[in-house]
Amino acid sequence: MNANMQVRSLSTQNIIDLIEKYGTPLYVYDEKLLRAKCRAVLAIPSAFGLYVGYAMKANSSRALLEIIASENIGIDASSFNEVQRAIAANIKAQRIMLTTQDIPMGDDRKELECLMKEGLLYNVCSQQQLELIADFVQKEKLPISVRVNPGIGTGESVTRNTGDDYSSFGNHLGNIENLLAIVRERKIVVKQVHCHIGSGGDPQVWRANIERMLEITERYFPEAKWVNLGGGFKEARMPDESAADINELGIYAKQQFEAFAARTGRQLTMVVEPGTFLIANAGYVVAVVIDKKTTGQNGFEFLILDAGMETITRPLLYGSRHPFYVVSRDGCLLSSEFDPQVSSNNKLVVAGRCCESGDSQTLDAQGHIAPRAMANPNIGDYVIIGGAGAYCSSMSLVGYNSYTQAAEVLVREDGSLQLIRKRQTLLQLCQNELPL
């Protein structure tokens, strides 16, 4: 167990260097792995062309957006603020699609129209959105996308299912004729038909949705050129999980798109929008053990870290599991759930420092404590939490108990370390507050 032993794609020496230079808690990202995942998705088989958009809600950090864009991947933005952040990262409007529950108004509406004229694709998610944009797109002869709720969905949890009758996302098929009446009356061009049925769900449901989306496109959208199948490719954060086979899904989609073309004469471009699949396993949280506690003979043993629910909220929200690596202060890998040679049977609970009973990284789907096997470190040793590239920094509970936003560091392809977001100060956290 030497100082160069791997914590998946990082070495323990990387971790020591990071802590000495930037402190903790810390988000760390692996540029090499992120680029490899981008290229793997771009290699998905397709019949008549593939376009990939990154679901930037997974992680909106500017440097990461720049890397993803440099790999020829576009942006799927979920708010107009995300659009503006992508533009600030020098991503061109024609590489961005806006899919939002919000309805931009006022100055945002004016800016949205300017960006649409530069090529931004507006994904209409409701009849209200269409009615508000119809005059403009008709006058400017601009294409739109339409998000459909296909009536089926899947996700790692109920709250991540975005495609059935329990989800408000998109235009439900039961109301689609009302929307299409406006499209026909205004002679609006629908360039793309879009759906997203959920995050990290059953690949077989995702596969079945390919056929359903092609049926919807054939029946309702005769002018569409693109069919956007959304994202939600299941990623394996834990050693006992299996990632979606994106090559197999691509082969199946290719066959379906070819059959559609043979039947209709229409050669459609396939679009996908992964987020988690691209970046989840390229990210880590580096934390220090600041305390240890026990709740007695029939209770639990707790490790208290300087990073908790304000840094990774997913266990509290979903009962999600993230892998743990325990590293000593001198750089020895004490345990890893990916390496049986350095595994341990100690059953420990990992907690944070927030004044909240749910501040734990070891919860089940019902919010109950679920101890995990790992080495029993000393105070001052390190716990590295993996699978933290997606929906961790972007969903952090910054400001709770007045804890500030952690810094972010990128491990470059050549092994060098680059700070990509400074640690937030308490002054920055409070700077918009006004006295009486």
LUMFINU-503729 format. One record per residue (C-alpha): x, y, z. Coordinates in steps of 0.5 Angstrom, whole numbers, plus 500, padded with zeros to 3 digits. Example, Ala and Ser with C-alpha at 12.3 -4.5 7.8 and 13.67 -1.06 7.14 Angstrom:
% LUMFINU-503729
<<525, 491, 516>>;
<<527, 498, 514>>;
***
This chain:
% LUMFINU-503729
<<500, 500, 500>>;
<<505, 505, 498>>;
<<504, 513, 496>>;
<<502, 512, 489>>;
<<497, 507, 490>>;
<<491, 509, 486>>;
<<484, 511, 488>>;
<<481, 509, 482>>;
<<483, 515, 477>>;
<<487, 519, 482>>;
<<494, 517, 486>>;
<<494, 517, 493>>;
<<500, 522, 492>>;
<<495, 526, 488>>;
<<491, 527, 494>>;
<<496, 529, 499>>;
<<498, 534, 494>>;
<<491, 537, 493>>;
<<490, 537, 501>>;
<<497, 541, 502>>;
<<496, 546, 497>>;
<<488, 547, 497>>;
<<485, 544, 504>>;
<<479, 541, 505>>;
<<473, 540, 503>>;
<<475, 539, 496>>;
<<472, 537, 489>>;
<<477, 534, 485>>;
<<476, 532, 477>>;
<<480, 528, 473>>;
<<480, 531, 466>>;
<<483, 525, 462>>;
<<477, 521, 464>>;
<<472, 526, 463>>;
<<475, 527, 456>>;
<<475, 519, 455>>;
<<467, 519, 457>>;
<<466, 524, 452>>;
<<469, 520, 446>>;
<<466, 514, 448>>;
<<459, 517, 447>>;
<<461, 521, 441>>;
<<462, 514, 438>>;
<<455, 511, 439>>;
<<453, 508, 433>>;
<<448, 511, 429>>;
<<444, 511, 422>>;
<<444, 518, 419>>;
<<448, 522, 424>>;
<<449, 523, 432>>;
<<449, 530, 436>>;
<<451, 530, 443>>;
<<449, 535, 448>>;
<<451, 535, 455>>;
<<446, 536, 460>>;
<<450, 541, 464>>;
<<445, 541, 470>>;
<<450, 535, 472>>;
<<456, 540, 473>>;
<<456, 547, 471>>;
<<463, 549, 473>>;
<<466, 553, 467>>;
<<472, 549, 466>>;
<<469, 543, 465>>;
<<464, 546, 460>>;
<<470, 548, 456>>;
<<473, 541, 456>>;
<<466, 538, 454>>;
<<465, 543, 449>>;
<<472, 542, 446>>;
<<470, 535, 445>>;
<<465, 537, 440>>;
<<459, 536, 445>>;
<<454, 541, 445>>;
<<450, 544, 451>>;
<<443, 542, 454>>;
<<441, 548, 459>>;
<<435, 547, 464>>;
<<435, 554, 465>>;
<<436, 561, 462>>;
<<442, 562, 467>>;
<<445, 556, 465>>;
<<445, 558, 458>>;
<<448, 565, 460>>;
<<453, 561, 464>>;
<<455, 557, 457>>;
<<455, 563, 453>>;
<<460, 566, 459>>;
<<464, 559, 457>>;
<<465, 562, 450>>;
<<460, 556, 447>>;
<<456, 559, 441>>;
<<449, 559, 441>>;
<<448, 554, 436>>;
<<451, 549, 440>>;
<<446, 550, 446>>;
<<439, 548, 447>>;
<<434, 551, 452>>;
<<430, 546, 456>>;
<<426, 549, 462>>;
<<420, 549, 466>>;
<<421, 556, 467>>;
<<418, 562, 462>>;
<<423, 567, 461>>;
<<420, 574, 461>>;
<<423, 581, 461>>;
<<430, 582, 459>>;
<<431, 575, 459>>;
<<426, 574, 454>>;
<<429, 579, 450>>;
<<436, 576, 450>>;
<<433, 569, 449>>;
<<430, 572, 442>>;
<<437, 575, 441>>;
<<440, 568, 442>>;
<<435, 564, 438>>;
<<437, 569, 432>>;
<<444, 566, 433>>;
<<442, 559, 433>>;
<<440, 557, 440>>;
<<435, 552, 440>>;
<<429, 553, 444>>;
<<425, 546, 446>>;
<<418, 548, 448>>;
<<416, 544, 454>>;
<<409, 547, 454>>;
<<403, 550, 450>>;
<<404, 557, 454>>;
<<411, 557, 452>>;
<<409, 556, 445>>;
<<404, 561, 445>>;
<<409, 566, 448>>;
<<414, 565, 443>>;
<<410, 563, 437>>;
<<409, 570, 434>>;
<<417, 571, 434>>;
<<419, 565, 431>>;
<<414, 566, 426>>;
<<416, 572, 424>>;
<<424, 570, 424>>;
<<422, 564, 421>>;
<<426, 560, 426>>;
<<425, 553, 428>>;
<<424, 550, 435>>;
<<424, 543, 438>>;
<<418, 540, 442>>;
<<419, 536, 448>>;
<<414, 530, 449>>;
<<412, 527, 455>>;
<<411, 520, 452>>;
<<407, 517, 458>>;
<<413, 512, 460>>;
<<419, 513, 465>>;
<<424, 510, 469>>;
<<429, 513, 474>>;
<<434, 510, 479>>;
<<428, 513, 484>>;
<<421, 516, 483>>;
<<424, 523, 484>>;
<<428, 522, 478>>;
<<423, 519, 473>>;
<<421, 525, 468>>;
<<417, 521, 463>>;
<<410, 518, 465>>;
<<404, 521, 468>>;
<<407, 523, 475>>;
<<412, 528, 471>>;
<<410, 535, 469>>;
<<416, 535, 464>>;
<<414, 536, 457>>;
<<407, 536, 453>>;
<<403, 530, 455>>;
<<401, 526, 449>>;
<<394, 527, 451>>;
<<394, 535, 450>>;
<<399, 534, 444>>;
<<394, 536, 439>>;
<<392, 543, 442>>;
<<400, 545, 441>>;
<<400, 542, 434>>;
<<394, 546, 432>>;
<<398, 553, 434>>;
<<404, 550, 430>>;
<<400, 549, 424>>;
<<396, 555, 424>>;
<<403, 559, 425>>;
<<407, 555, 420>>;
<<412, 554, 425>>;
<<418, 549, 423>>;
<<419, 543, 429>>;
<<426, 541, 427>>;
<<427, 536, 433>>;
<<422, 532, 437>>;
<<425, 531, 444>>;
<<424, 527, 450>>;
<<427, 525, 457>>;
<<424, 519, 461>>;
<<429, 519, 467>>;
<<436, 519, 470>>;
<<439, 513, 471>>;
<<433, 508, 470>>;
<<432, 501, 467>>;
<<436, 501, 460>>;
<<431, 496, 457>>;
<<425, 502, 458>>;
<<430, 507, 455>>;
<<431, 502, 449>>;
<<423, 501, 448>>;
<<423, 509, 448>>;
<<426, 509, 442>>;
<<421, 506, 438>>;
<<416, 510, 442>>;
<<419, 516, 440>>;
<<420, 514, 432>>;
<<412, 513, 432>>;
<<411, 519, 436>>;
<<415, 523, 430>>;
<<412, 519, 425>>;
<<405, 521, 427>>;
<<405, 528, 429>>;
<<411, 531, 427>>;
<<412, 530, 419>>;
<<418, 536, 418>>;
<<422, 534, 424>>;
<<429, 532, 422>>;
<<432, 530, 429>>;
<<429, 526, 434>>;
<<432, 527, 441>>;
<<432, 521, 446>>;
<<434, 525, 452>>;
<<440, 522, 457>>;
<<439, 518, 463>>;
<<444, 513, 461>>;
<<445, 509, 468>>;
<<453, 510, 470>>;
<<456, 505, 475>>;
<<458, 509, 481>>;
<<459, 503, 486>>;
<<463, 496, 484>>;
<<456, 492, 485>>;
<<453, 497, 479>>;
<<453, 496, 472>>;
<<453, 502, 467>>;
<<448, 502, 461>>;
<<452, 499, 455>>;
<<451, 505, 450>>;
<<454, 501, 444>>;
<<449, 496, 445>>;
<<443, 502, 446>>;
<<446, 505, 440>>;
<<446, 499, 435>>;
<<439, 498, 437>>;
<<437, 505, 436>>;
<<441, 505, 429>>;
<<437, 499, 427>>;
<<430, 503, 429>>;
<<432, 509, 425>>;
<<434, 505, 419>>;
<<427, 501, 419>>;
<<424, 508, 420>>;
<<427, 511, 414>>;
<<426, 505, 410>>;
<<418, 505, 412>>;
<<418, 513, 411>>;
<<424, 515, 407>>;
<<426, 520, 413>>;
<<433, 520, 415>>;
<<433, 522, 422>>;
<<439, 525, 426>>;
<<439, 522, 433>>;
<<441, 526, 439>>;
<<443, 524, 446>>;
<<444, 528, 452>>;
<<448, 525, 457>>;
<<450, 528, 464>>;
<<452, 523, 469>>;
<<455, 518, 464>>;
<<460, 523, 462>>;
<<462, 526, 469>>;
<<460, 522, 475>>;
<<466, 518, 476>>;
<<471, 523, 474>>;
<<469, 527, 480>>;
<<471, 526, 487>>;
<<470, 530, 494>>;
<<476, 530, 498>>;
<<475, 530, 506>>;
<<478, 530, 513>>;
<<476, 526, 519>>;
<<475, 531, 524>>;
<<472, 527, 529>>;
<<469, 520, 531>>;
<<463, 518, 535>>;
<<459, 512, 538>>;
<<452, 511, 540>>;
<<454, 505, 544>>;
<<454, 498, 544>>;
<<448, 497, 540>>;
<<448, 503, 536>>;
<<453, 506, 531>>;
<<460, 508, 530>>;
<<461, 515, 526>>;
<<466, 518, 522>>;
<<465, 526, 522>>;
<<468, 529, 516>>;
<<469, 536, 514>>;
<<464, 535, 508>>;
<<457, 533, 508>>;
<<450, 534, 506>>;
<<452, 541, 504>>;
<<457, 538, 499>>;
<<454, 532, 497>>;
<<446, 532, 498>>;
<<445, 525, 494>>;
<<445, 520, 499>>;
<<440, 525, 503>>;
<<435, 526, 497>>;
<<435, 519, 494>>;
<<439, 514, 498>>;
<<444, 514, 493>>;
<<451, 510, 494>>;
<<458, 513, 493>>;
<<464, 509, 494>>;
<<469, 511, 499>>;
<<476, 511, 499>>;
<<480, 511, 506>>;
<<487, 514, 506>>;
<<492, 515, 511>>;
<<495, 522, 513>>;
<<502, 519, 510>>;
<<498, 517, 503>>;
<<497, 510, 504>>;
<<490, 507, 502>>;
<<487, 504, 508>>;
<<481, 501, 504>>;
<<477, 501, 497>>;
<<471, 498, 495>>;
<<474, 497, 488>>;
<<480, 493, 491>>;
<<479, 487, 495>>;
<<486, 487, 497>>;
<<485, 493, 501>>;
<<478, 492, 503>>;
<<475, 492, 511>>;
<<469, 489, 515>>;
<<469, 495, 519>>;
<<461, 498, 519>>;
<<462, 505, 520>>;
<<457, 511, 519>>;
<<460, 517, 515>>;
<<457, 523, 517>>;
<<458, 531, 516>>;
<<458, 537, 521>>;
<<451, 540, 519>>;
<<446, 540, 525>>;
<<441, 536, 521>>;
<<440, 528, 523>>;
<<440, 527, 515>>;
<<447, 529, 514>>;
<<450, 523, 512>>;
<<453, 519, 506>>;
<<451, 512, 509>>;
<<443, 513, 508>>;
<<438, 508, 505>>;
<<432, 510, 500>>;
<<428, 511, 506>>;
<<433, 515, 510>>;
<<435, 510, 515>>;
<<442, 509, 517>>;
<<446, 504, 513>>;
<<453, 503, 515>>;
<<458, 501, 510>>;
<<465, 497, 510>>;
<<471, 501, 510>>;
<<478, 502, 514>>;
<<477, 505, 521>>;
<<481, 511, 520>>;
<<484, 516, 525>>;
<<482, 523, 526>>;
<<486, 527, 521>>;
<<486, 521, 516>>;
<<482, 522, 509>>;
<<476, 520, 506>>;
<<475, 520, 499>>;
<<468, 520, 496>>;
<<468, 518, 489>>;
<<462, 518, 483>>;
<<462, 526, 485>>;
<<462, 529, 479>>;
<<455, 529, 477>>;
<<449, 532, 481>>;
<<454, 534, 487>>;
<<457, 541, 486>>;
<<451, 543, 482>>;
<<446, 541, 488>>;
<<450, 543, 494>>;
<<446, 546, 500>>;
<<451, 552, 500>>;
<<449, 556, 506>>;
<<446, 551, 510>>;
<<449, 552, 517>>;
<<453, 558, 513>>;
<<458, 553, 511>>;
<<461, 556, 504>>;
<<462, 553, 497>>;
<<468, 548, 497>>;
<<474, 549, 492>>;
<<474, 545, 485>>;
<<481, 543, 482>>;
<<482, 539, 476>>;
<<487, 534, 475>>;
<<490, 535, 468>>;
<<492, 530, 463>>;
<<499, 531, 464>>;
<<498, 530, 472>>;
<<498, 537, 474>>;
<<493, 541, 478>>;
<<489, 547, 477>>;
<<485, 551, 481>>;
<<478, 552, 477>>;
<<474, 555, 483>>;
<<476, 558, 489>>;
<<473, 557, 496>>;
<<468, 561, 497>>;
<<469, 566, 503>>;
<<464, 567, 509>>;
<<464, 575, 506>>;
<<462, 572, 499>>;
<<456, 568, 502>>;
<<453, 574, 506>>;
<<455, 580, 501>>;
<<448, 581, 498>>;
<<445, 581, 505>>;
<<443, 588, 508>>;
<<442, 591, 515>>;
<<435, 594, 517>>;
***
